[in-house]
Amino acid sequence: MDGITTVGIDMYALAERLFPICRSITGEGVRRSLRILREYLPLEVREVPSGTPVFDWEVPREWNVRQAWIKGPDGKKIVDFQENNLHLLGYSLPVRRRLSLSELKAHLYSLPEQPEVIPYRTSYYQENWGFCLPHRQLESLPEGEYEVLVDSSLEAGSLAYGEYYLPGETEAEVLFSAHICHPSLANDNLSGISLLTFLARELQKAARRYSYRFLFIPGTIGAICWLARNEEKTRLIRHGLVASLLGDPGGFTYKRSRQGNAWIDRAAEHVLKHQGVPCQVIDFTPYGYDERQFCSPGFNLPVGSLTRSPYGSFPEYHTSADNLSFIRPECLGESFDVYRKIIQVLEGNAVYRNLNPRCEPQLGKRGLYDAIGGASDAKARQLALLWVLNLSDGNHSLLDIAERSGYPFGLIQEVSGLLVEAGLLVKVEDV
């Protein structure tokens, strides 16, 4: 079993542990999830009190749920939060009432176009209560009196998020972020949470030029909280990715940062081009996940978003069909491999200068052709050597050379190392 397969299985196992937990933008579900992640990483758990101003927003009251159900006219439960936490409208107010079917329907949510699934719905910033159920079940409800219980609390507390900082040789940072606010949805976003957890574990063992910061935060308000509390630290962020929707079998989608041509944009596009899987690259839009906060004009950070199928593009999105059978270990492992390769580009990108720039140096007498002669891709390696020698003028980075030559970054990086050993190349600066 290879390493990518193994890590995909491990990521899936973590998603399985997290799946039953009811999470929201605040509450014990988030804390419980962070406690599980602390078994894998030395996370710092931060708490931001309710009512705290964060730019134009305010941290909301904390929401927790003990039980919630609907009983039909016969007194039997027909909808039960304990069976599937998607049944309850997120941030539902506490309520205990008896009401007619017509009164109840004003608080019921379904998807007529997908009659067999439970939709995921929330009401974070408007006081309301409600239940979600399959449309086929909604249509079959008989007339009569119904009893509703939502045993929840909405009161002063705090918003919790997890943060892991991994120092490198420099203070310059790579930022990774995953939203941790969704309840039992596997692709959105247990896939992102699991991927970043195991990516951080791998980086712990590696030599690191950059420092790395991993955020496990509630969507939107969590990113706003972090930015409001860490405005000074943002000056150190050189690259960043928002991770979500990484366990489904669809192709990859990279959404560029607001800057459009930042190093992270170029690195992600380059890796996907050479990954050999279906992919698309789209321009930044101010809608989506937390990249829209990191890329807001007051920060304009070089943060992109890398998913598989983009949000809203598959029928399972924000429904009970986004379950553990929808994500696959092999897809999680492949996503992990792409993220890892992007880090390799960021870590390895540098500018070199050819120390023998007047005409081509004699490579044979330096043993360079012998060094690559037995390789199955010897011709490609020879051409990569020539590309590196030709463009290493102190102005082009290795990624520039990889893009122009059409060769993968890993090959360009490898042959540049051979040229350094042969005394033909010297590093000018890291990028």
N, C-alpha and C positions, 0 to 999 in steps of 0.2 A: 504494500500500500504506500503510495507516494505522499509527500508532505502536504500537497494541496488537498488531496482526498481526505487525509487525516484532519486537517484544520477545518475543512468543511463539515465533517462529522461532529467535531467538537463545538463548532459554532451552532450547529443545529441543536445539539444537546443543551446549550445555554438558552437558546430560544424556547425550548420545551419547558425549562424551569420557569422562565419568565411569563410564559403565555397565559396561565390562569389568573394572573394578578390584575385587578382593576386599577389602572393608572389614570390620572388626569393631570391638569396643570399644577395641582397641589394635592396634598393628602398623603395618607399612610401608604398607599399603593406605590407611590414614587419612592418613598423611603425604603420600603421593603425591597423594591427592585434594586436600589442602590446598595443595600446591604448584601444582596447576592453578588453584585458586581465587585464588591470589596473582597470577596473571596478570591477573585482573579487579579485585582489590581489594588494598589494602596490609594484608593480614591479619597480625596478630601470632600466631605459633604458640607455644602454651604446652605445656610438658611436665611431667607430674606423675609422679614416680617410683613404681614398683611398691612396695607396702607402705605407702604414705602413708595415715595415718588421715584419713578425711573423714566427720565425724559418726559414725554407727554403721557405716560401711562402711570398706573398705580397697581402695586401688587394686590391681587384680589384676596378675598377671604378664602380660608382653607375649606375644602370640601371632602367629606368622608361619608361612606355608606355602610350601613350594617345589613339591611335587607330591603327588598323592594319587590312587590308583586301585584298582580291583578287577579281577583277571584271573579269567576263568572256567576250568572244567576243561580247556578246549582251549588255554589259555595266552593267549587274546586279551583285551584290555581291554574290559570291559563297562560300566564306570563310570569316568569320567575327570574330575577336577577342572579340568584344562586346558580341557575343552570347555564346562563350565558350573560356576562356583564354588559354586553352590547345592548341588551334589552332595555337598559335604563338610559334615558337622555342625560348626557353628561352635565353635571352641576345642577341636577334636579333639586328643587326645594323640598323640604320635608312636607308630607301631606298624608292625611288619612281621611278618606271620604267615601260616601256611597253616591253613585250617580248613574244616570241613564246612559244607554249606549250612545245616543247623540252627543251628550255632554262629554263622554269619555273620548269619542273620536276626535275631538278638538285637541287632544293630547297624545294622539297616536301617530306614529311615523312608519311608513312602509315605502317599498319601491314597486309600483305597479308593473314596471318593465322587467323586474326581476322578482317574481312573486314568491320564490322559495327562500330568499335570504333575508337576514336581519340587517338593516342599515345601521351605520354608525353616525350618530348625531349628537351635538353638544349645544349648550346654551350658557357659555362662560360668562358673558357680560350682560345678559338680559335675564332677569329672574323669571323662571318658568319651571315646570315639571312635565315629564312625559315618558312614554315608553315606545320602544321600537320593536317591530315584529314583522314576520313575513306577510306580504300582502295577501297571499292566499288565506292565511289565518284571519286576517282583518276582515276579509270579505265574508267569512263564515260565522262571524260572531252573531249570536242570536239577540233579539231584543230582550230587555229586562234590566234589572238593577245589578250594577257591578260594584265591587268593593276594591278600593285602591289603597295601598300602603307604600309610602316611600320613607323609610327610616334612615334619614340622612341628616347631616349637620353642615351648616354653612356659617362659619364664625371666624373670629380673629385667630390667626395661626401664622403660618409662614409658607413660603415657596422653597422647596428643596431642589438642589441640583448637585451633580457630581463633577469633580474636576481632577484631572491627573496631569501633573507637569513632569516631564522627563527631560532633564537638562542635557545639553550637548556641549560641544567644544565652544560654540558661540551662543550669545543671547538671542540671536535671530531665530524666530519661531516658525514652525509649521502648525497650523491650527486644524484640528479635526472636530467636527460637531455632529451629534446625533440627537434627535428629539426623543424624549423618554415619556411623553405625556399620553400616548395612545394606550387603550386597554388591550383586549385580546385580539390584536391584529399582528400577524406574523411578519408579513413583508414590510408593513408600514407601522412600527419600525423596529421590530425585534431583529430584523436582518441587519440594519445599520448599527444597532447597539452591540450585537454580537461581533460584527466585523471589526469595529473599532476596539473592542475589548481584546481580541486576539492580535490585532495589529500592534497595539501598545505592548502586549506581552512579547511579541517578536522583536520590537525595537529595543526593549530592555536589554536584549542580548547582543545588540549590534553596536558597532562604533558609529557615533552620530556627530556629524558636523553641526546640524541644526538642533535646537531644542524643540520639544514637541509638547503641545497642549491638547488634551482630550477633554471635551465637554459632553456631558450627558445631561441635557437640559429640556425642560418643557418647551414646546414649540412657541414661537413668537415671543411671549412674555419672558421666557427663560433667557433667550438670546438678548432681549432688551435689558434684562436685569444684569446679565454678565457685562455687557458693554457699558452700562451706566456705572457699574462698580469697578471697571477695569480700563477706563478710557486711556490712561497713561500707558498701559501695557500694549495697546493696539499698535503703537508705533514700531513694535518689534516684530509684528506679523509680516512675514515675507510671502507665504503661500498658505492656502487653506482649502479644505473640501468639506462640504456637508454631505453626510452619508445617509442614504435611505433607499428603500425599495431595491435590495441587492440579493434577494433570494429566489426570485421568480426566473423562469426559463427564457424570458425575452432578451433581446439584444441590449447593448449598453447605450445610454444617453448621457452625454456630457453637456452641461449648461455652463457657458462661459461666465466668468466674473464680469462685473460692470465695466472693468477696465478693458476687457475684450481680448487683449493680447499679452496678458501677464504671463510670467514663466509657468505658473500652474496651468493656465489654459493651453500653452504650447506643450507642456509635458504630458498632460492628460490626452490631448489629441494625438500626440506622437505614439504613446503607448497603445491606444485603442487602434490606431492605424495598423500596427504590427501585431496585434493580438490574434488576428485571424478569426474574429467573430463579428457578427452583425453589429453595427454601431451607428450612431448619428451624433453630430455636434450641433448644438443650437445656441443662438445668441442669448444674452442675458435679458430677462424680463423681470419687472418688479413684482412678481407673483410666484408663489411656490413655497419653498421651505425657508429655513433661516438664512440662506444666502442673501435674501432680500434685506435683512437687518445688517449683516456684515458689509453688504455692498450699498447701504444707504449713503447718500451723498456726503453726509458729515463724516463718514469713515472711509468709504470707497476702498475697502480692503480687497486684496487679490484672492478672493474666495469663490470657488466654483461649486457646482453640485454634480456629483457622479452617481447615477442610478442605473438600474437596468430599465425595465419599462417605466416611462415617466408617469407621474401622478395623474389619475383620472383617465388613463388610456386603456385600462383593462377592467373587465366587468367585476372582478373581485375587489377592486379598490373600495375601501371604506365600507365593507360589508363583512358579514360573518363567513363569507367564502374565502376571505384572506386569513386562512387558518394554517395549521402546521402541515397539512397535506398540499398546500399551494407552494410552499417554499421547498427547495431541494438542497441537500448537502453539497452536491456537485456544483450547483449554481453559486452557493455561498463561497465555496472554495475558489471558483473561478473569479468571483468578484474580489476576494482577498488577494489573489494573484495580481490583478490589475492595480489595486491600490498599492501593493508592495512594489511593483515595477515603477509606478509613478514616484514613489519615494526614492528608488534607486536613481532615477533621473535627477531629481532635486538634489540629492546628496552628492552625486557624481559630476554634475555639470560644472565645468571650469573652462577657463581660457588658457590656451597654451601658445608657445612661440616656437617655431621651427628654428633650430640652431644651425641649420645648413640650408638656408633658403635659396641659394643661387643654384638653380637647376636641381634635378632630383639627386639625392644622395645614393651612393652605391649600397643597395640593401643586402645583396648577396654576401659581400665580404663581412658584413656585421651579423650574419647568421639569421637575418630576419625571414628570408624566404624558407630557410630550414625550419624555423620555428612554427611556420604555418603550413609547410608543405604537405604534411600528412593529414591535414584536416579535410573533412568531407566537403567543406565550403571554402577550399583554399583560394579559389579565384575571387570570391567575395572578400576574403580577408586581405588579399593583395590590393584590390581596388580600395578597400577601406583604409589601408595604410597610406595609399597615395592621396586619398581625399584629406586625411588628417594632416599629412605633410603640407599639402597645397594650401589648406585654409587656416592652418595654425599660424596666423600672422600677428597674434596678440590682440586681435579684434573679434574673432569668431569663437564662440563657445562650442563645446562638444555637441550640444543640442542643435546649434546652428548647422554644424557639419552633418549631423544625422539627418536633419530635415532636408538639407540640400542634396545630399548623396542618395537619400532614399533607403539607407541602411538603418537597422535598429540601433538605438542608443547603446545597448549593451555591447554590440560589436565594436562600435566606434570607441567606446570607453576601453574595451579590452586591448585593441591595437594601439591606442595612445599609450597604454601602460608599457607595451613592448618597445615603443619608440623612446619613451623616457629611459627605460633600462639600457637601450642602445646608445644613449647620449645624444639623440637627435632632437629631443623635445624637452621643454622645461615649462612647468606650470607658472603662469603669470598671476592668476587670481582665481579664486572660487567665485561662482556666480550665485 
